[in-house]
Amino acid sequence: MSTLRNSLLVMCFLLPGAAFAQPAAAPNPSFNLVNRNASAIKEFYATPEGAATKWGRDLLEGRSLAPGGKAPIRLRADGKCVYDLRALFADGHFEEKRGLNACQSEDVVMGATAPPAAKSFRLLNRGTAPITSISARAQGTDKWRTNGLRTGPIPAGGDRRIDLPPGGKCVFDLRVTFEGGKSSEKTEVDLCSSPDQAVQ
């Protein structure tokens, strides 16, 4: 037994600190997501800086974060700290933060600044007949508002700027009627990010 003990002591002297050294803990990029917007956060994504073309999975996993709420976001402690973040809100708008050092952030606030509401958009007629009327409905409402096209129909191949009804933010349902009665509808269109809309 003494021989074994002596051998172990010799190994400890030959490898100083080897029996006691602990690996350094990787920095922790996890944080609390805080919603400061009047609309709930429906989806949230975090990806290492520069990889934002592949946002990956929704870190809220189908749960929504109510206005004023806070939710823990757990990220892998793999040595990466700098992330690009993206939050999608229930009213259809999104917000991004780029190059955030998550290892130095206990709370990350999204939605502190409300996006500007869409007031108008450009309608492009790609059909073969003139557009005689257009209706718009803000997301979250049941009421359609009709634009009478007071300056006359929009000819095939033409375009026109259309004023939106008040009360909406960015996301609208659109319905157009062509001469002859044919109609076309587009739902949940984000007119803040896509102000030009073609119909046919």
C-alpha contacts under 8 A as a table, 3 or more apart, distances in Angstrom:
res1	aa1	res2	aa2	distance
1	M	4	L	5.21
1	M	5	R	6.29
2	S	5	R	5.00
2	S	6	N	6.06
3	T	6	N	5.12
3	T	7	S	6.22
4	L	7	S	5.07
4	L	8	L	6.33
5	R	8	L	5.18
5	R	9	L	6.29
6	N	9	L	5.07
6	N	10	V	6.22
7	S	10	V	5.09
7	S	11	M	6.31
8	L	11	M	5.08
8	L	12	C	6.30
9	L	12	C	5.13
9	L	13	F	6.39
10	V	13	F	5.16
10	V	14	L	6.18
11	M	14	L	4.97
11	M	15	L	6.07
12	C	15	L	5.19
12	C	16	P	5.81
12	C	17	G	7.59
12	C	18	A	7.34
12	C	19	A	7.11
13	F	16	P	5.45
15	L	18	A	5.48
15	L	19	A	7.91
16	P	19	A	7.63
17	G	20	F	5.18
17	G	21	A	5.59
18	A	21	A	5.59
26	A	77	A	5.81
26	A	78	D	6.43
26	A	79	G	5.57
27	P	77	A	6.14
27	P	78	D	7.70
27	P	79	G	5.96
27	P	80	K	7.76
27	P	81	C	7.33
27	P	103	C	6.22
28	N	75	L	7.71
28	N	76	R	7.60
28	N	77	A	5.12
28	N	79	G	7.86
28	N	81	C	7.58
28	N	102	A	7.90
28	N	103	C	5.41
29	P	74	R	7.69
29	P	75	L	5.85
29	P	76	R	7.17
29	P	77	A	6.33
29	P	80	K	7.32
29	P	81	C	5.50
29	P	101	N	7.78
29	P	102	A	4.69
29	P	103	C	4.15
29	P	104	Q	7.61
29	P	105	S	7.85
30	S	72	P	7.59
30	S	73	I	5.69
30	S	74	R	4.69
30	S	75	L	4.95
30	S	76	R	7.60
30	S	77	A	7.96
30	S	102	A	6.67
30	S	103	C	6.98
30	S	106	E	7.69
31	F	72	P	6.00
31	F	73	I	5.42
31	F	74	R	6.78
31	F	102	A	6.89
31	F	105	S	6.38
31	F	106	E	4.93
31	F	107	D	5.61
31	F	108	V	6.84
32	N	70	K	6.31
32	N	71	A	5.47
32	N	72	P	4.35
32	N	73	I	5.71
32	N	106	E	6.14
32	N	107	D	4.65
32	N	108	V	6.12
33	L	70	K	5.46
33	L	71	A	5.19
33	L	72	P	6.09
33	L	73	I	6.45
33	L	107	D	5.99
33	L	108	V	5.08
33	L	109	V	6.15
33	L	110	M	7.40
34	V	68	G	6.85
34	V	69	G	5.90
34	V	70	K	4.50
34	V	71	A	6.73
34	V	107	D	6.67
34	V	108	V	5.92
34	V	109	V	4.68
34	V	110	M	6.20
35	N	40	A	7.37
35	N	41	I	7.01
35	N	65	L	6.89
35	N	66	A	6.97
35	N	67	P	5.41
35	N	68	G	5.22
35	N	69	G	5.59
35	N	70	K	6.52
35	N	109	V	6.05
35	N	110	M	5.35
35	N	111	G	5.97
35	N	112	A	7.67
36	R	67	P	6.02
36	R	68	G	5.44
36	R	69	G	7.88
36	R	109	V	6.61
36	R	110	M	6.06
36	R	111	G	4.95
36	R	112	A	4.93
37	N	40	A	7.11
37	N	67	P	5.66
37	N	68	G	7.32
37	N	110	M	7.25
37	N	111	G	4.36
37	N	112	A	5.81
37	N	113	T	7.34
37	N	114	A	6.80
38	A	67	P	5.43
39	S	66	A	7.12
39	S	67	P	5.86
39	S	89	F	6.09
39	S	90	A	5.81
39	S	91	D	6.28
40	A	64	S	6.25
40	A	65	L	5.37
40	A	66	A	4.44
40	A	67	P	5.29
40	A	89	F	5.61
40	A	90	A	5.38
40	A	91	D	7.93
41	I	44	F	7.25
41	I	64	S	5.49
41	I	65	L	4.97
41	I	66	A	6.58
41	I	67	P	7.75
41	I	87	A	6.45
41	I	88	L	5.76
41	I	89	F	4.29
41	I	90	A	5.99
42	K	60	L	7.69
42	K	62	G	7.21
42	K	63	R	6.83
42	K	64	S	4.60
42	K	65	L	6.64
42	K	87	A	7.62
42	K	88	L	5.70
42	K	89	F	5.34
42	K	90	A	5.63
43	E	58	D	5.64
43	E	59	L	7.17
43	E	60	L	6.00
43	E	61	E	7.69
43	E	62	G	7.03
43	E	63	R	7.78
43	E	64	S	6.98
43	E	87	A	5.86
43	E	88	L	5.10
43	E	89	F	7.10
44	F	58	D	5.41
44	F	59	L	5.55
44	F	60	L	5.99
44	F	85	L	7.50
44	F	86	R	5.75
44	F	87	A	4.52
44	F	88	L	6.34
45	Y	55	W	5.94
45	Y	56	G	6.94
45	Y	57	R	6.69
45	Y	58	D	5.46
45	Y	59	L	5.83
45	Y	85	L	5.69
45	Y	86	R	5.13
45	Y	87	A	6.50
46	A	55	W	6.59
46	A	56	G	7.80
46	A	59	L	7.65
46	A	83	Y	6.28
46	A	84	D	5.74
46	A	85	L	4.56
46	A	86	R	6.54
47	T	51	A	6.16
47	T	52	A	6.17
47	T	54	K	7.59
47	T	55	W	5.84
47	T	56	G	7.30
47	T	83	Y	5.47
47	T	84	D	5.44
47	T	85	L	6.66
48	P	51	A	5.82
48	P	52	A	7.55
48	P	80	K	7.11
48	P	81	C	7.71
48	P	82	V	6.11
48	P	83	Y	4.35
48	P	84	D	6.05
49	E	52	A	7.00
49	E	82	V	5.73
49	E	83	Y	4.56
49	E	84	D	5.09
49	E	98	R	7.10
49	E	99	G	5.78
50	G	84	D	7.30
51	A	54	K	5.91
51	A	55	W	7.37
51	A	84	D	7.84
52	A	55	W	5.41
52	A	84	D	6.52
57	R	61	E	7.79
58	D	61	E	5.33
58	D	62	G	7.19
59	L	73	I	6.89
60	L	63	R	5.34
60	L	64	S	6.87
60	L	73	I	7.86
65	L	69	G	5.90
65	L	70	K	7.05
65	L	71	A	7.10
66	A	69	G	5.20
77	A	80	K	7.07
81	C	100	L	7.99
81	C	101	N	5.38
81	C	102	A	5.39
81	C	103	C	5.26
82	V	99	G	5.54
82	V	100	L	5.29
82	V	101	N	4.36
82	V	102	A	6.00
82	V	103	C	7.68
83	Y	98	R	6.73
83	Y	99	G	5.40
83	Y	100	L	5.28
83	Y	101	N	6.45
83	Y	102	A	6.65
84	D	96	E	7.33
84	D	97	K	5.80
84	D	98	R	4.37
84	D	99	G	5.46
84	D	100	L	6.37
85	L	96	E	5.44
85	L	97	K	5.07
85	L	98	R	6.30
85	L	100	L	7.82
86	R	94	F	6.99
86	R	95	E	5.75
86	R	96	E	4.38
86	R	97	K	6.56
87	A	94	F	5.49
87	A	95	E	5.32
87	A	96	E	6.42
87	A	110	M	7.20
88	L	92	G	6.76
88	L	93	H	6.18
88	L	94	F	4.37
88	L	95	E	6.70
89	F	92	G	5.49
89	F	93	H	5.60
89	F	94	F	5.83
90	A	93	H	7.52
91	D	139	Q	6.95
91	D	169	K	7.27
91	D	170	C	7.29
91	D	171	V	6.67
92	G	170	C	6.54
92	G	171	V	5.56
92	G	188	E	7.83
92	G	190	D	6.59
93	H	115	P	7.45
93	H	170	C	6.47
93	H	171	V	7.52
93	H	190	D	7.27
93	H	192	C	7.78
95	E	110	M	7.18
95	E	111	G	6.97
97	K	100	L	6.74
101	N	104	Q	5.71
101	N	105	S	6.73
102	A	105	S	4.98
102	A	106	E	7.68
103	C	106	E	7.84
105	S	108	V	6.53
109	V	112	A	6.87
111	G	114	A	6.41
116	P	169	K	7.29
116	P	192	C	7.92
117	A	168	G	6.94
117	A	169	K	4.23
117	A	170	C	5.60
117	A	192	C	7.16
118	A	121	F	7.62
118	A	164	L	7.48
118	A	168	G	7.59
118	A	169	K	5.81
118	A	170	C	5.23
118	A	191	L	6.16
118	A	192	C	5.45
119	K	163	D	6.07
119	K	164	L	5.33
119	K	165	P	7.65
119	K	166	P	7.68
120	S	161	R	6.63
120	S	162	I	5.36
120	S	163	D	4.28
120	S	164	L	5.12
120	S	195	P	7.64
121	F	161	R	5.53
121	F	162	I	5.45
121	F	163	D	6.80
121	F	164	L	7.61
121	F	191	L	6.76
121	F	195	P	4.81
121	F	196	D	5.97
121	F	197	Q	7.44
122	R	159	D	6.71
122	R	160	R	5.55
122	R	161	R	4.25
122	R	162	I	6.03
122	R	195	P	6.17
122	R	196	D	4.77
122	R	197	Q	6.24
123	L	159	D	5.38
123	L	160	R	5.41
123	L	161	R	6.14
123	L	162	I	6.75
123	L	196	D	6.13
123	L	197	Q	5.12
123	L	198	A	5.94
123	L	199	V	7.53
124	L	157	G	7.13
124	L	158	G	6.11
124	L	159	D	4.28
124	L	160	R	6.79
124	L	196	D	7.21
124	L	197	Q	5.97
124	L	198	A	4.45
124	L	199	V	6.32
125	N	130	P	7.54
125	N	131	I	7.09
125	N	154	I	6.91
125	N	155	P	7.01
125	N	156	A	5.48
125	N	157	G	5.29
125	N	158	G	5.53
125	N	159	D	5.85
125	N	198	A	5.98
125	N	199	V	5.51
125	N	200	Q	6.23
126	R	156	A	6.22
126	R	157	G	5.43
126	R	158	G	7.74
126	R	198	A	6.23
126	R	199	V	5.56
126	R	200	Q	4.71
127	G	130	P	7.52
127	G	156	A	5.69
127	G	157	G	7.11
127	G	199	V	6.71
127	G	200	Q	3.89
128	T	156	A	5.32
128	T	157	G	7.76
128	T	200	Q	7.48
129	A	155	P	6.76
129	A	156	A	5.28
129	A	178	F	6.06
129	A	179	E	5.92
130	P	153	P	5.85
130	P	154	I	5.29
130	P	155	P	4.23
130	P	156	A	5.07
130	P	178	F	5.63
130	P	179	E	5.57
131	I	134	I	7.68
131	I	153	P	5.35
131	I	154	I	4.98
131	I	155	P	6.50
131	I	156	A	7.53
131	I	176	V	6.82
131	I	177	T	5.76
131	I	178	F	4.25
131	I	179	E	6.05
132	T	149	L	7.15
132	T	152	G	7.45
132	T	153	P	4.74
132	T	154	I	6.80
132	T	176	V	7.73
132	T	177	T	5.81
132	T	178	F	5.43
132	T	179	E	5.84
133	S	146	T	7.19
133	S	147	N	6.36
133	S	148	G	5.90
133	S	149	L	6.24
133	S	153	P	7.34
133	S	176	V	5.82
133	S	177	T	5.31
133	S	178	F	7.23
134	I	146	T	5.81
134	I	147	N	5.46
134	I	148	G	7.26
134	I	149	L	7.72
134	I	174	L	7.28
134	I	175	R	5.66
134	I	176	V	4.31
134	I	177	T	6.31
135	S	144	W	6.03
135	S	145	R	5.28
135	S	146	T	4.12
135	S	147	N	5.88
135	S	174	L	5.89
135	S	175	R	5.12
135	S	176	V	6.36
136	A	144	W	5.55
136	A	145	R	5.37
136	A	146	T	6.53
136	A	147	N	8.00
136	A	164	L	7.02
136	A	165	P	7.31
136	A	172	F	6.41
136	A	173	D	5.66
136	A	174	L	4.69
136	A	175	R	6.40
137	R	141	T	6.73
137	R	142	D	7.02
137	R	143	K	6.06
137	R	144	W	4.68
137	R	145	R	6.26
137	R	165	P	7.89
137	R	172	F	5.42
137	R	173	D	5.09
137	R	174	L	6.62
138	A	141	T	5.83
138	A	143	K	7.97
138	A	144	W	7.99
138	A	165	P	7.86
138	A	167	G	7.28
138	A	168	G	4.94
138	A	169	K	7.49
138	A	171	V	6.30
138	A	172	F	4.49
138	A	173	D	6.47
139	Q	168	G	7.00
139	Q	171	V	5.63
139	Q	172	F	5.30
139	Q	173	D	6.93
139	Q	188	E	6.96
145	R	165	P	6.61
147	N	162	I	7.82
147	N	163	D	7.93
149	L	152	G	5.43
149	L	153	P	6.37
154	I	158	G	5.97
154	I	159	D	6.40
154	I	160	R	6.97
155	P	158	G	5.18
155	P	159	D	7.71
165	P	168	G	7.10
168	G	171	V	7.24
168	G	172	F	7.52
170	C	189	V	7.89
170	C	190	D	5.34
170	C	191	L	5.36
170	C	192	C	5.22
171	V	188	E	5.53
171	V	189	V	5.24
171	V	190	D	4.41
171	V	191	L	6.10
171	V	192	C	7.71
172	F	187	T	6.76
172	F	188	E	5.33
172	F	189	V	5.29
172	F	190	D	6.67
172	F	191	L	7.24
173	D	185	E	7.42
173	D	186	K	5.76
173	D	187	T	4.28
173	D	188	E	5.28
173	D	189	V	6.16
174	L	185	E	5.58
174	L	186	K	5.11
174	L	187	T	6.28
174	L	189	V	7.68
175	R	183	S	7.02
175	R	184	S	5.71
175	R	185	E	4.28
175	R	186	K	6.43
176	V	183	S	5.53
176	V	184	S	5.37
176	V	185	E	6.43
176	V	199	V	7.94
177	T	181	G	6.21
177	T	182	K	5.79
177	T	183	S	4.26
177	T	184	S	6.57
178	F	181	G	5.68
178	F	182	K	5.25
178	F	183	S	5.97
179	E	182	K	6.98
184	S	199	V	7.20
184	S	200	Q	7.15
186	K	189	V	6.81
189	V	194	S	7.81
190	D	193	S	5.81
190	D	194	S	6.02
190	D	195	P	7.85
191	L	194	S	4.79
191	L	195	P	4.68
191	L	196	D	7.64
192	C	195	P	5.94
194	S	197	Q	7.09
